[in-house]
């Protein structure tokens, strides 16, 4: 596909070594920033992707249960843990 406007990523960090995760996150952030492309990232490790995204949407059984700025959700560790039922510690 030439010149896509949207990048869809489903669990792009799953099973990767930490150094590869860091490089992939930098690459995704660069593509979005420099190429003006939008990205939808489905990820089980929110603390990894919230730092490179603008908006966070949490779905539960197909319904939106939270939508806000990524930085706000990342800063609110109690809410993040409650929404995802996991520890948000990095």
C-alpha positions, 0 to 999 in steps of 0.5 A: 500500500502506498502512502497509508494514512493509518497504521494498525498495530496489534500487540506489536511489542509482544515477545520482543527483547527490551532493546528491540521494544525501545527501538520499535517504540522510537520508530513508531513515534517517529513515523507518526510525528514525521510522516503525519500518520495516525496509529491505533496501537492495541497493547497489553503493556500500557506503560510502554505505549502511553508515552508515545501516544496522544489519546488512550482508549480503554475498551471492555467487552467492546465498550469504551470505559475510558477515553482521555489524554495518554499523559493523564492516564499514565500519570494516574497510576491508580486509575490505570491499575483499576482500568486494566487490573494490572500494576502500572509500575514500569 
